[in-house]
């Protein structure tokens, strides 16, 4: 089953940028389709494979910060080619 996941990683500490950059770079190296905008990062692929990656990468990100949150939205379909119709 294909999914689309929107992620927003928010470390709650002064030195937050390196944590976010490392998280995004790891997602980019995964082989999945990864798209970014100023507010979030999207990853697209097979449910089991994407979730396995996110389990690993979320743990690494949380271990590298004092406090933080990972906001995640899941959609059951691959929306990587979505284009507005207006």
C-alpha positions as CSV (number, residue, x, y, z in Angstrom):
1,X,0.0,0.0,0.0
2,X,1.4,3.4,-1.0
3,X,1.3,6.3,1.5
4,X,2.2,10.0,1.7
5,X,3.6,11.3,4.9
6,X,4.0,15.0,5.9
7,X,6.6,15.6,8.6
8,X,7.4,18.6,10.7
9,X,10.3,18.1,13.2
10,X,10.4,20.7,16.0
11,X,13.3,20.5,18.4
12,X,12.5,22.7,21.5
13,X,16.0,24.0,22.2
14,X,18.3,26.8,21.1
15,X,20.5,24.9,18.7
16,X,17.7,23.3,16.6
17,X,18.8,23.7,13.0
18,X,21.5,21.0,12.8
19,X,19.0,18.4,14.2
20,X,16.4,19.3,11.5
21,X,19.1,19.4,8.7
22,X,20.4,15.9,9.7
23,X,16.9,14.5,9.8
24,X,16.1,15.8,6.3
25,X,19.4,14.6,4.9
26,X,18.8,11.1,6.2
27,X,15.4,11.1,4.6
28,X,16.9,12.2,1.3
29,X,19.4,9.3,1.4
30,X,16.6,6.8,1.9
31,X,15.8,6.2,-1.8
32,X,12.2,7.3,-1.3
33,X,10.7,10.3,-3.0
34,X,11.2,13.2,-0.6
35,X,9.9,16.7,-1.2
36,X,10.4,19.8,1.0
37,X,8.9,23.2,1.6
38,X,9.7,25.8,4.2
39,X,7.1,24.3,6.7
40,X,7.4,20.5,6.2
41,X,9.0,17.6,4.5
42,X,7.0,14.9,2.6
43,X,8.0,11.3,2.0
44,X,6.3,8.9,-0.3
45,X,6.5,5.1,-0.7
46,X,5.3,1.7,0.5
47,X,3.6,1.9,4.0
48,X,5.8,-0.8,5.7
49,X,9.0,0.5,4.3
50,X,8.3,4.2,5.0
51,X,7.2,3.4,8.5
52,X,10.3,1.3,9.2
53,X,12.5,4.2,8.1
54,X,10.5,6.8,10.1
55,X,10.7,4.6,13.2
56,X,14.5,4.6,12.9
57,X,14.9,8.3,11.9
58,X,12.5,9.6,14.5
59,X,14.4,7.7,17.3
60,X,17.7,9.1,16.0
61,X,16.3,12.7,15.9
62,X,14.8,12.4,19.4
63,X,18.1,11.0,20.8
64,X,19.9,14.1,19.4
65,X,17.6,16.7,21.1
66,X,16.7,17.7,24.7
67,X,13.0,18.1,23.9
68,X,11.0,18.2,20.8
69,X,8.1,16.9,18.7
70,X,7.5,15.3,15.4
71,X,4.2,16.2,13.8
72,X,3.1,13.6,11.2
73,X,0.2,13.3,8.8
74,X,-0.4,10.1,6.9
75,X,-2.4,9.8,3.7
76,X,-3.3,6.4,2.1
77,X,-2.1,7.1,-1.4
78,X,0.9,8.4,-3.2
79,X,0.3,12.2,-3.6
80,X,3.8,13.0,-4.9
81,X,2.6,14.0,-8.3
82,X,-0.3,16.2,-7.0
83,X,-0.9,19.4,-8.8
84,X,-3.6,21.9,-7.9
85,X,-6.5,22.2,-10.5
86,X,-7.1,25.9,-9.9
